[in-house]
Amino acid sequence: MGMKEESKLTAGNSRSKGRYMSGLDGLRALSVLAVIVYHLNSSWLPGGLLGVGVFFTLSGYLITDQLLVQWQTTRRIDLKDFWLKRVRRLMPAMLFMLAIVCLWLLIFDRSRLMQLQGDFVSVLLYFNNWWLIFHKVSYFESFGPPSPIGHLWSLAIEEQFYFIWPLVLALVLRYVHRRGTLFVLTLAGALVSMLVMAFVYQPDLDPSRVYYGTDTRAFALLIGGALAIVWPSRKLSEKMTGHSSKMLDMMGGAGLVVILLMMWTTNAYKASLYVGGLGLFSIITAIVIAAIAHPASLLGKVMGSKPLRWLGKRSYSLYIWHFPVIILTSSSMNTGGTDLSTVTVQILLSLLLAAFSYSCIEEPFRRGVFQPKQWILSLRSPLRVRYMLMIGILPIQLFVMSFSNNSFAEKLSANAAMIHQEATNVSLVPTDSLFVPSVGPKLVPSPSPAATSSQTIVPSPSVSSVPKVSLTPTPSPTIVPSPSPSSSPTATITPLPTPATKEPPNSQISLPVSDVSQETGKVSPDPKVDAEQSITAIGDSVILDAAPFLEKLLPGIVVDGKVGRQMSQLAAVIDDLKSKNQLGRRVIIELGTNGSFNPDQLRGVLTTLGDVKQIILVNTRVPRAWQDNVNATLSKVAAEFPQATVVDWHKASQGKEMYFVQDGVHLKTEGASYYASLLSDAVQKGGR
C-alpha cells in the first residue's frame, strides 16, 4: 500500500478531474460486440452474455474513481450533482429508444405493446430486474415472444448501484481514512454478494433469479470499486520501468485472452458460472482494466485504437438499440438457420441508430447544452443527414425482409383486426361458441368463469361430428390412446403458449383421444402396459401435437404429455408411471422445448431406466438460446447409454416452415404427422 501518507484518504493535490483512458473504450467495444453476437445467435459465442459482467466491473471502477477524486478534493460527495449527471448521461438516449419501440409496436404488434406495459414502467423507474424476478420472467427460458426491452435489466442494476453506492461510500469515508481498510470492506461486500449467488442458485432450476438480482450481481461492481481504491487513475504515472511495464502488459494481455476464452467456451447453463465463476471473471476483468488504465501500458494504447475507441464511445447507445432491432426485425419461425443478410442489416441499423443517438441525443444532454432550436439546426449537418437517410432506408429493407415471412404478415393482419375490433367495439369471439380458424382443433381457455383448470377442445370443420368437449385435467398427465385408431378423430392438439412467458406450467392434459365419449365427454380408464413391446412417450406440448398420429402408427402407445414440462420433472413422471404399471419397455423422451438442463439431470434419469429395452431421445427445434445446448446435451448423454438413440428432429425439420405454427415450435397437422413417423421409424429400428 505504500507509505502511510499515501495510504490515507485525505485531501491533497489530486486533480479534480480524472484523465481520459481511451483503452477502456476499446474494452467497452469488445464487450458490447460480444453481447450483440450472443443475442444474434448464442451458438456463435455462447458466453457472450459475460460482456455485461465486463460493463459492471468497468462501471464500478470508473464511478468509484470519480467519487474518490471528489472526496479527496472537497471532503464531500455531491450526491445531487452526481445523480443529475447520471440522469443526463443515461436517461435521454433510453427514452428516445423506448419511444421508437413503442411506436413500432403500436403499428405492427399492438397486442405485445399492451403486454409490456409493466416492463416499460419498470425500465423507466430502473427496477426492471426485480420486476422480471417477481414475475418469474426467465432470461434463458422465456418461451413466448421475447421482449424488445428485455435487455435493460442490466441498466436497472447499474442505476441502483449509482444510487446506493455513493451514499454508502460517503458514510464509510467519514469513519474510514485508510485505503487498505476501505479496500478490505469493499472486497468483503463483493464476497458476500458472491456467496449469496452461490447459496440462492439451484442447479436444477432456471438461473434467472441469480442472474437478474442486484444482490447476486453486485460483486462485479464492487470488485471494480475495490480496484479504484488501490489503483486510482489520477495517480498512475507514465514513469514506469520497462520490466514493470512488460509485466503489466503480460498480465493484462493474459487476462484479456482468458476473458475471450470464457466467452467462447462458457454458456449460461454451467453451474460453475454461478458458484464462483462469475466472481472469478470479474477479478480477471479488474486485472485487464488495471493494465489498460495505466498510461504506460502498451495494451492500453492498442485497445485505444481509433476504431475501437469510436465504437466504445457509442457502446451505451449500441447496447440499448441492438436488442430491439434484433427482436423486432427477426422472424419467430427460423427453420433455415441464421440469415446472414438479415443479420448484416440488423448490425448496420444498430450501428447507425447508436451513432445518431450518441451524436444527437447523448452528447447534447450530457454536456448540458441541449437546446431544441440548436438541436434541430444541428440535424441539418451533412453527416447527420446521412445518418437519418440510412436509418430511414434500412428499416424499409428489414420491413420487406420480415414481411416476406408469413408469421410477420399474419401478425400485422392480426394487429389490424385488433385495432378494428377496438374501434367498433365488436367481439370477434362470441360467448356461446369459440371459433379457432385452423386445420385441427386447438386448446383455448374455456369462457366459463369457473373453468380455471379446464381446457376446451374446439374441433375443426373436418371433425364437426364431434361436439365440443370440456375436459378437466386429472393428477395423472397420461394420454392413453385406444388401440383402435379407426375410431378416433385424427386431430392435432396445439396448446397456445402465453406470450412473453414459458408455456403455462399447469396446463396438464389427460386425454385418451379415442376414449372420449361423444355423449358424456368422459375419459375411459387408462389401460395397463406390460407387453414386451410396450411403448411410453414422455414429453411436453410438442408430443401432444403428435399424439393422435403416434396412436395410429404405434397402437397402444402411452403418451404422457404436459404443457410447459421441464427435464427437472422427468424423474417424478417416470416414478408415477412405474407406480401405475404404465412405463413401457420402450421409452420416448421429448423434453427441452421449454428450457435447458444439465447433463447430470438427464444422466440420472436414464440410469433409473436401466432395465428399459430402448430409450429414444428426441432433440428440439425451438428458436431460443437454449436450443443448441439442449441438443448437444442429449447427444452427449445418449452416447453413454447403449440402449439410447437420438432422433434428430432439429435436422429433419430444417427449412420446413410449413410444419410449424407461428411460434416455430408447435406443429401443424403435416408437421405432427411427419414427427410421429420419425419416432415410429426409430422404435421399429430399435426392435429389429
matplotlib code that plots the C-alpha trace (Angstrom):
import matplotlib.pyplot as plt

x = [0.0, 3.0, 3.8, 1.2, 0.8, 0.0, -2.4, -4.6, -7.7, -7.0, -7.3, -4.2, -3.0, -5.2, -6.7, -10.4, -11.0, -9.9, -8.0, -9.4, -8.4, -9.0, -8.2, -11.3, -13.4, -11.8, -12.8, -16.3, -16.3, -15.3, -17.9, -20.8, -19.8, -19.8, -23.3, -24.6, -23.2, -24.8, -28.2, -27.9, -27.0, -25.8, -24.2, -21.6, -20.4, -22.3, -20.5, -21.2, -23.5, -20.4, -19.9, -22.5, -20.2, -17.4, -19.6, -20.5, -16.8, -15.8, -18.7, -17.7, -14.2, -15.0, -17.7, -15.7, -12.7, -14.8, -16.3, -12.9, -11.5, -14.3, -13.9, -10.2, -10.6, -13.7, -14.0, -17.6, -19.6, -22.1, -24.9, -27.3, -24.7, -23.6, -27.2, -28.1, -25.1, -26.1, -29.6, -28.4, -25.9, -28.3, -32.0, -32.4, -31.0, -33.1, -36.3, -35.6, -35.2, -38.3, -40.4, -39.4, -40.0, -43.5, -44.3, -43.1, -45.2, -48.2, -48.1, -47.0, -47.7, -50.1, -51.0, -47.4, -47.2, -50.2, -48.5, -45.3, -46.8, -45.3, -41.9, -41.9, -42.8, -40.1, -37.5, -38.3, -38.0, -34.9, -36.3, -36.8, -34.5, -36.7, -39.9, -38.6, -37.7, -41.1, -43.0, -40.8, -39.7, -36.7, -33.8, -32.8, -36.1, -38.8, -40.8, -43.1, -42.1, -39.0, -39.5, -37.6, -36.6, -35.7, -32.0, -32.5, -32.4, -28.7, -29.2, -31.5, -28.7, -26.3, -28.7, -29.4, -25.7, -25.3, -28.0, -26.8, -23.0, -22.4, -24.5, -22.6, -19.2, -19.9, -20.9, -18.0, -15.4, -16.5, -15.1, -12.5, -9.5, -7.2, -7.3, -6.4, -9.4, -11.8, -10.4, -11.0, -14.5, -15.4, -14.0, -15.9, -19.1, -18.2, -17.6, -21.0, -22.6, -20.8, -21.8, -25.5, -25.3, -23.9, -26.4, -29.5, -28.5, -30.1, -28.5, -31.8, -33.7, -33.6, -30.7, -32.6, -33.1, -29.3, -28.6, -31.0, -30.6, -28.9, -27.8, -26.3, -24.6, -23.3, -19.9, -18.8, -19.5, -17.8, -14.7, -14.4, -14.8, -12.1, -9.7, -10.4, -9.4, -6.0, -5.4, -6.7, -6.4, -5.2, -2.2, -1.0, 2.2, 3.7, 7.0, 7.4, 10.4, 10.5, 10.3, 7.2, 5.5, 6.1, 4.8, 1.7, 1.0, 1.6, -0.9, -3.4, -3.0, -3.3, -6.4, -7.9, -7.2, -8.9, -12.0, -12.3, -11.8, -14.5, -16.9, -16.0, -16.4, -18.8, -22.6, -25.3, -26.3, -23.0, -23.4, -19.8, -20.6, -22.9, -20.7, -17.6, -17.3, -18.7, -16.7, -13.5, -14.5, -14.9, -11.5, -9.9, -11.7, -10.3, -6.8, -7.4, -8.8, -5.8, -3.4, -5.4, -5.9, -2.2, -0.7, 2.5, 0.6, 1.1, -2.1, -4.0, -2.7, -3.7, -7.2, -7.5, -7.1, -9.4, -12.0, -12.4, -12.5, -15.2, -17.3, -16.6, -17.8, -21.1, -21.3, -24.2, -26.4, -25.4, -26.3, -29.8, -30.5, -29.2, -31.7, -34.9, -33.6, -32.9, -36.1, -38.4, -37.0, -36.5, -39.0, -40.3, -40.0, -36.4, -36.1, -33.5, -30.8, -29.4, -30.0, -26.7, -28.3, -30.8, -28.0, -25.9, -28.7, -29.6, -26.0, -25.8, -29.1, -28.0, -24.7, -26.5, -29.0, -26.3, -24.3, -27.3, -28.3, -24.7, -24.3, -27.8, -29.1, -26.4, -23.8, -26.0, -27.7, -24.6, -22.8, -25.9, -26.1, -29.2, -31.4, -34.3, -33.6, -29.9, -30.6, -33.0, -30.5, -27.7, -29.6, -29.0, -25.3, -24.2, -23.1, -26.4, -28.4, -26.7, -27.3, -31.0, -31.3, -29.6, -31.7, -34.7, -33.7, -32.6, -35.9, -37.7, -35.4, -35.9, -39.6, -39.7, -37.5, -39.7, -42.9, -41.8, -42.2, -45.8, -45.6, -44.9, -47.7, -50.1, -49.0, -49.6, -53.1, -54.0, -52.9, -55.1, -58.0, -57.5, -57.5, -60.6, -62.3, -61.5, -62.7, -66.0, -66.4, -67.3, -66.3, -64.7, -65.3, -68.9, -69.5, -71.7, -69.1, -65.4, -64.1, -60.5, -59.6, -57.1, -56.7, -57.1, -58.6, -56.7, -56.8, -58.2, -59.3, -62.9, -65.2, -66.8, -65.5, -65.3, -63.2, -59.9, -58.4, -60.1, -59.5, -62.0, -61.3, -62.7, -62.8, -62.2, -64.9, -63.4, -64.4, -67.6, -69.4, -67.6, -69.2, -67.2, -65.9, -64.7, -62.1, -60.8, -57.1, -56.5, -53.5, -52.2, -50.8, -51.1, -52.5, -53.6, -54.9, -57.1, -55.5, -58.1, -57.1, -60.0, -62.5, -60.6, -60.5, -57.2, -56.9, -53.8, -53.9, -51.9, -51.5, -51.3, -48.3, -48.7, -46.7, -43.5, -43.6, -42.9, -45.8, -48.4, -47.0, -50.3, -51.9, -51.7, -53.8, -55.1, -56.6, -57.0, -58.0, -60.1, -61.6, -63.5, -67.2, -69.0, -72.1, -70.6, -67.2, -65.7, -62.4, -62.1, -59.8, -56.1, -55.1, -52.2, -49.0, -47.0, -46.2, -42.5, -43.1, -45.0, -44.1, -44.3, -43.7, -43.0, -42.8, -44.3, -46.7, -44.8, -45.5, -49.2, -49.3, -48.1, -50.2, -53.0, -50.6, -48.4, -51.6, -52.2, -48.6, -47.9, -51.2, -51.3, -48.6, -49.0, -48.3, -47.7, -47.6, -47.8, -47.6, -44.6, -42.9, -39.2, -36.5, -36.3, -39.8, -39.0, -37.9, -41.2, -43.2, -41.3, -41.9, -45.6, -45.8, -43.9, -46.4, -49.3, -47.5, -47.7, -43.9, -43.2, -40.2, -39.5, -39.4, -39.5, -38.4, -39.1, -38.1, -36.1, -38.7, -39.2, -35.6, -32.2, -30.9, -27.5, -26.2, -26.4, -30.1, -30.6, -27.9, -29.5, -32.9, -31.6, -29.7, -33.0, -34.2, -31.6, -34.0, -35.7, -35.1, -34.9, -34.6, -35.3, -34.3, -35.8, -33.9, -35.6, -36.2, -37.1, -35.9, -34.4, -31.0, -31.1, -31.8, -28.2, -27.3, -30.2, -29.4, -25.7, -26.5, -28.9, -26.2, -23.5, -25.5, -27.1, -23.6, -23.1, -26.1, -26.1, -29.9, -30.3, -30.6, -31.3, -33.9, -32.6, -35.8, -33.8, -32.1, -35.2, -37.3, -34.7, -36.2, -39.7, -41.6, -44.8, -44.6, -44.9, -47.4, -46.4, -44.1, -41.8, -42.1, -45.6, -46.8, -49.4, -51.1, -48.5, -45.6, -47.2, -47.7, -44.1, -42.8, -44.7, -43.4, -39.8, -40.5, -42.2, -39.2, -36.9, -38.9, -39.1, -35.4, -34.7, -36.9, -35.0]
y = [0.0, 2.3, 4.8, 5.9, 9.3, 7.8, 5.3, 7.9, 9.2, 12.9, 16.0, 16.9, 17.9, 15.4, 16.6, 17.3, 15.6, 12.1, 11.6, 10.1, 6.4, 5.5, 1.8, 1.4, 2.5, -0.4, -2.8, -1.4, -2.1, -5.7, -6.3, -4.8, -6.8, -10.0, -9.2, -8.5, -11.7, -13.6, -12.1, -12.7, -16.3, -17.7, -20.7, -18.4, -17.1, -19.0, -16.9, -13.6, -12.7, -12.2, -8.9, -7.5, -8.5, -6.5, -3.5, -3.9, -4.1, -1.2, 0.9, 0.1, 1.2, 4.4, 5.6, 4.8, 6.5, 9.7, 9.7, 9.3, 12.2, 14.4, 13.3, 14.0, 17.4, 18.7, 16.3, 15.6, 13.8, 16.0, 13.5, 15.8, 16.7, 13.1, 11.8, 14.6, 13.8, 10.1, 11.0, 13.3, 10.7, 7.7, 8.7, 10.8, 8.1, 5.4, 7.5, 8.1, 4.3, 3.5, 6.0, 4.4, 0.9, 1.9, 3.4, 0.3, -2.0, 0.3, -0.1, -3.7, -5.6, -3.8, -6.8, -7.2, -3.5, -4.0, -7.0, -5.0, -2.1, -3.2, -3.7, -0.2, 1.3, -0.8, 0.2, 3.9, 3.6, 1.4, -1.7, -3.8, -6.6, -7.1, -6.8, -9.7, -11.7, -11.2, -12.0, -15.1, -14.0, -16.1, -14.6, -18.0, -19.9, -17.4, -19.3, -16.6, -13.7, -12.0, -8.5, -6.0, -4.2, -7.3, -6.5, -3.3, -5.2, -4.6, -0.8, -1.2, -2.9, -0.1, 2.7, 1.0, 0.9, 4.5, 5.5, 3.3, 3.2, 7.0, 7.0, 4.1, 5.5, 8.9, 7.3, 5.0, 7.7, 9.7, 7.0, 5.1, 7.1, 4.5, 2.9, -0.5, -0.6, 0.7, -1.8, -4.8, -3.6, -3.3, -6.7, -8.1, -6.7, -8.4, -11.7, -11.5, -10.9, -13.9, -16.1, -15.0, -16.0, -19.4, -20.0, -18.9, -20.7, -24.2, -26.3, -28.0, -24.7, -21.8, -19.4, -16.2, -15.2, -15.1, -13.6, -10.7, -10.0, -6.8, -8.7, -11.5, -9.3, -6.5, -8.2, -7.3, -3.6, -3.8, -5.5, -2.7, -0.3, -2.1, -1.7, 2.1, 2.4, 0.8, 1.8, 5.4, 6.6, 10.1, 8.7, 6.4, 7.8, 7.3, 6.8, 3.0, 0.8, -1.3, -4.5, -3.4, -2.2, -5.5, -7.4, -5.2, -5.8, -9.5, -9.8, -7.6, -9.5, -12.8, -11.6, -10.4, -13.8, -15.6, -13.3, -14.1, -17.9, -17.8, -16.1, -18.8, -21.8, -20.9, -21.0, -19.8, -23.2, -24.2, -24.4, -23.4, -19.9, -19.2, -20.8, -18.6, -18.5, -15.0, -13.8, -15.1, -13.5, -10.1, -10.4, -11.2, -8.2, -6.0, -7.1, -6.2, -2.8, -2.1, -2.8, -0.8, 2.2, 2.7, 5.4, 3.3, 0.3, -0.8, -2.8, 0.4, 2.0, -1.0, -1.1, 2.6, 2.4, 4.6, 2.0, 0.5, 4.0, 5.1, 2.0, 2.2, 5.8, 4.7, 1.4, 2.6, 3.6, 0.5, -1.7, -0.2, -0.3, -3.6, -5.8, -4.2, -4.1, -7.8, -8.8, -6.6, -7.5, -11.2, -13.9, -16.1, -19.0, -19.8, -23.3, -22.5, -21.2, -17.7, -15.5, -13.6, -10.9, -10.1, -10.2, -7.8, -5.3, -5.6, -4.8, -1.8, -0.4, -0.8, 1.0, 3.8, 4.3, 4.2, 6.8, 9.0, 8.6, 9.4, 12.4, 13.9, 12.7, 11.6, 14.2, 17.3, 16.3, 15.0, 18.3, 20.2, 22.3, 20.8, 23.5, 22.5, 25.2, 24.4, 20.7, 21.0, 23.1, 20.6, 17.9, 19.7, 18.9, 16.6, 13.8, 13.7, 13.9, 10.8, 9.1, 9.8, 8.8, 5.5, 4.9, 5.5, 3.2, 0.2, -0.3, -0.4, -3.2, -5.0, -4.5, -6.0, -8.9, -9.5, -9.1, -11.9, -14.2, -15.4, -15.0, -11.3, -10.8, -12.7, -10.7, -7.4, -8.6, -9.7, -6.3, -4.5, -6.7, -5.8, -2.1, -2.5, -4.5, -1.9, 0.9, -0.8, -2.4, -5.7, -9.0, -11.4, -14.3, -15.0, -16.1, -19.1, -20.7, -20.4, -20.3, -21.0, -20.9, -23.8, -27.1, -29.0, -28.3, -26.1, -25.9, -22.5, -21.2, -22.0, -19.0, -20.1, -18.2, -21.4, -23.1, -22.2, -25.7, -27.0, -26.8, -26.6, -28.6, -26.9, -29.3, -28.2, -28.4, -31.7, -33.3, -31.4, -34.6, -34.5, -31.9, -29.5, -31.4, -29.8, -31.9, -31.3, -32.2, -35.0, -35.6, -38.1, -36.5, -39.6, -39.7, -43.3, -43.7, -46.6, -49.5, -49.0, -45.9, -46.1, -44.9, -41.8, -38.4, -37.6, -34.1, -32.2, -30.6, -27.4, -25.7, -21.9, -20.6, -17.4, -14.6, -13.5, -16.4, -20.0, -22.3, -22.4, -24.7, -26.2, -26.9, -30.7, -32.8, -36.3, -37.1, -40.6, -39.3, -42.3, -43.0, -39.7, -40.4, -38.2, -38.3, -37.7, -36.2, -38.7, -40.4, -44.2, -45.8, -46.0, -49.4, -51.2, -51.6, -54.8, -56.2, -56.6, -54.2, -51.6, -48.0, -44.9, -41.4, -38.6, -35.0, -31.5, -29.8, -31.0, -34.6, -33.7, -32.3, -35.7, -37.8, -38.7, -39.7, -41.8, -43.6, -44.6, -45.7, -47.3, -48.7, -48.9, -46.3, -44.4, -40.7, -38.7, -35.0, -31.8, -28.3, -26.5, -29.6, -29.4, -32.0, -31.5, -33.0, -36.2, -38.3, -37.7, -38.5, -41.8, -42.8, -42.1, -44.2, -47.1, -47.0, -47.3, -50.0, -47.7, -47.5, -49.4, -51.4, -48.7, -45.1, -42.0, -38.8, -35.4, -32.6, -29.4, -27.2, -25.1, -24.7, -26.2, -28.7, -30.0, -33.4, -34.8, -34.4, -36.5, -38.9, -39.6, -40.3, -42.6, -44.5, -45.3, -46.7, -49.4, -52.3, -50.5, -52.2, -49.0, -45.3, -42.7, -39.1, -36.5, -33.3, -30.0, -27.2, -24.1, -20.6, -19.8, -19.5, -22.9, -25.0, -25.8, -26.5, -28.9, -30.8, -31.0, -32.4, -35.0, -36.3, -36.3, -38.2, -40.6, -41.8, -43.1, -45.5, -48.4, -48.6, -44.9, -43.2, -39.7, -38.7, -35.6, -33.6, -30.4, -31.6, -33.3, -30.1, -27.7, -25.4, -26.9, -23.9, -25.5, -27.9, -25.3, -22.8, -19.1, -19.7, -22.0, -24.8, -26.3, -28.5, -28.2, -31.4, -32.1, -31.5, -33.6, -36.5, -36.3, -36.0, -39.1, -41.0, -40.3, -41.6, -44.7, -45.5, -45.1, -47.5, -50.1, -49.9, -50.5, -53.5, -55.4]
z = [0.0, 0.2, 2.9, 5.5, 4.0, 0.6, 2.1, 3.7, 2.0, 2.7, 0.6, -1.3, -4.7, -6.6, -9.8, -9.6, -12.9, -14.0, -17.2, -20.3, -20.7, -24.3, -23.8, -21.7, -24.6, -26.5, -23.7, -23.9, -27.6, -27.3, -24.6, -26.5, -29.6, -27.5, -26.2, -29.7, -31.1, -28.3, -29.0, -32.7, -32.3, -28.9, -30.6, -32.2, -28.8, -26.0, -23.3, -25.0, -22.1, -20.0, -21.8, -19.3, -16.5, -18.0, -18.1, -14.4, -13.3, -15.5, -14.2, -10.6, -11.3, -13.1, -10.7, -7.6, -9.1, -9.7, -6.3, -4.5, -6.6, -5.4, -1.8, -1.8, -3.3, -1.4, 1.5, 0.4, -2.2, -4.0, -4.4, -6.2, -8.8, -9.2, -9.7, -12.1, -14.2, -14.3, -15.4, -18.1, -19.3, -19.4, -19.5, -22.7, -25.0, -23.3, -23.6, -27.3, -27.8, -25.8, -27.8, -31.1, -29.8, -28.6, -31.9, -33.8, -31.5, -31.8, -35.6, -36.1, -32.8, -30.6, -28.5, -27.4, -26.5, -24.2, -22.6, -22.0, -20.0, -16.8, -18.4, -19.7, -16.3, -14.5, -17.1, -16.7, -12.9, -13.0, -11.2, -14.3, -12.9, -9.8, -11.9, -14.0, -10.9, -9.2, -12.4, -13.0, -16.5, -17.4, -19.3, -20.5, -20.9, -21.9, -24.4, -25.8, -28.0, -26.4, -25.0, -27.2, -24.0, -22.0, -22.0, -19.9, -16.7, -16.6, -16.7, -13.6, -11.7, -12.6, -11.7, -8.4, -7.8, -8.8, -6.2, -3.3, -3.6, -3.3, -0.1, 1.4, 0.3, 1.7, 5.0, 5.2, 4.3, 7.3, 9.6, 7.4, 6.4, 5.1, 1.6, 3.0, 5.3, 2.6, 0.1, 2.5, 3.3, -0.3, -1.1, 1.8, 0.3, -3.0, -1.3, 0.4, -2.9, -4.4, -1.5, -1.9, -5.6, -4.8, -2.0, -3.9, -7.1, -7.6, -10.3, -11.4, -11.8, -14.2, -13.0, -13.9, -10.2, -9.5, -13.0, -12.6, -8.9, -7.7, -4.6, -6.6, -9.2, -7.0, -6.6, -10.2, -9.5, -6.0, -7.4, -9.9, -6.9, -5.0, -7.9, -8.0, -4.3, -4.8, -8.5, -8.8, -12.4, -11.4, -9.6, -12.3, -13.7, -17.1, -15.5, -15.1, -15.6, -18.7, -16.7, -14.7, -17.9, -19.6, -16.6, -16.6, -20.3, -19.9, -17.1, -18.9, -22.2, -20.5, -18.7, -22.0, -23.5, -20.6, -21.0, -24.7, -24.0, -21.3, -23.7, -26.3, -24.1, -21.3, -21.5, -19.3, -18.1, -16.4, -12.7, -12.1, -13.6, -10.6, -8.0, -8.2, -12.0, -12.5, -9.5, -11.0, -14.3, -12.5, -10.9, -14.3, -15.8, -13.0, -13.9, -17.5, -16.5, -14.3, -17.2, -19.8, -17.4, -16.8, -19.1, -19.6, -20.9, -24.5, -24.2, -23.3, -26.5, -28.6, -27.1, -27.6, -31.3, -33.3, -34.5, -31.0, -29.4, -31.8, -31.0, -27.3, -27.0, -28.6, -26.7, -24.4, -27.3, -29.2, -26.2, -25.8, -29.5, -30.8, -28.9, -30.0, -33.6, -33.4, -31.8, -33.8, -37.2, -36.7, -37.7, -34.9, -37.3, -38.1, -39.5, -42.1, -39.7, -39.4, -42.4, -42.8, -44.9, -42.2, -39.6, -41.6, -42.0, -38.2, -37.3, -39.7, -38.4, -34.8, -35.5, -37.3, -34.6, -32.0, -33.9, -34.3, -30.6, -29.4, -31.6, -31.4, -28.0, -25.6, -26.1, -26.1, -22.9, -21.2, -21.8, -20.6, -23.8, -25.2, -26.7, -29.1, -31.7, -31.9, -31.9, -34.9, -36.8, -36.0, -37.7, -41.0, -40.9, -43.8, -41.5, -39.6, -42.7, -44.0, -40.7, -40.9, -44.6, -43.9, -40.7, -42.9, -45.7, -43.6, -41.7, -45.0, -46.2, -42.9, -43.1, -46.6, -45.4, -42.4, -44.3, -46.6, -43.6, -43.2, -39.4, -39.7, -42.2, -40.0, -37.0, -38.9, -40.0, -36.5, -35.2, -37.8, -36.7, -33.1, -33.9, -35.9, -33.1, -30.5, -32.8, -33.5, -30.0, -31.7, -30.2, -32.7, -30.4, -29.5, -25.9, -26.9, -29.3, -29.8, -33.4, -34.0, -37.7, -38.0, -39.6, -36.4, -33.0, -30.6, -26.8, -25.8, -22.4, -21.6, -21.5, -18.3, -15.2, -13.3, -15.8, -14.3, -14.6, -17.7, -21.4, -24.3, -27.4, -30.5, -33.4, -36.9, -39.5, -40.7, -37.5, -37.0, -36.0, -32.7, -30.3, -28.2, -25.2, -21.9, -20.2, -16.7, -16.2, -13.7, -11.5, -14.0, -17.1, -19.2, -22.7, -23.4, -26.9, -27.9, -29.7, -32.4, -34.4, -36.8, -34.1, -33.1, -34.7, -36.3, -34.9, -33.9, -30.4, -30.3, -27.0, -27.2, -25.1, -23.2, -24.9, -23.2, -20.8, -20.7, -21.6, -18.8, -16.1, -15.0, -18.4, -17.8, -20.1, -19.6, -22.9, -24.4, -27.9, -28.9, -25.5, -25.1, -25.1, -27.5, -25.4, -21.9, -22.6, -20.0, -20.3, -20.2, -17.7, -18.7, -19.9, -18.2, -20.1, -19.6, -23.0, -24.1, -27.0, -24.9, -25.6, -23.5, -24.8, -22.2, -23.3, -23.4, -25.7, -28.8, -28.0, -27.5, -31.1, -32.4, -30.1, -32.5, -35.2, -32.8, -31.8, -35.4, -36.1, -32.7, -31.4, -27.6, -27.0, -23.7, -24.3, -21.2, -22.2, -20.2, -21.5, -20.1, -18.8, -18.0, -17.7, -14.0, -13.7, -15.7, -12.7, -10.9, -14.1, -14.5, -10.9, -11.3, -14.5, -12.7, -9.8, -12.3, -14.4, -17.4, -18.1, -21.3, -22.3, -24.9, -23.7, -25.9, -24.1, -25.8, -23.5, -23.9, -25.6, -22.5, -21.3, -20.9, -18.4, -17.3, -18.3, -14.8, -14.7, -17.8, -16.9, -13.5, -15.0, -17.8, -15.1, -13.4, -16.7, -16.7, -17.4, -20.3, -23.6, -25.8, -25.0, -27.7, -27.0, -29.4, -29.8, -30.3, -32.6, -30.7, -31.8, -28.4, -26.9, -25.2, -28.3, -29.2, -25.6, -25.2, -28.4, -27.5, -24.1, -25.5, -27.9, -25.3, -22.7, -25.2, -26.2, -22.7, -22.7, -25.2, -25.4, -26.1, -29.5, -30.6, -33.2, -34.9, -35.2, -35.5, -38.7, -40.1, -39.8, -41.2, -43.8, -43.4, -42.1, -43.3, -40.4, -37.7, -36.4, -35.9, -32.9, -34.9, -32.3, -32.2, -35.1, -37.7, -38.9, -41.6, -39.1, -36.4, -38.8, -40.0, -36.4, -35.4, -38.4, -37.3, -33.9, -35.3, -37.5, -34.6, -32.5, -35.3, -36.0, -32.3, -32.3, -35.0]

ax = plt.figure().add_subplot(projection="3d")
ax.plot(x, y, z, "-o")
ax.set_aspect("equal")
plt.show()
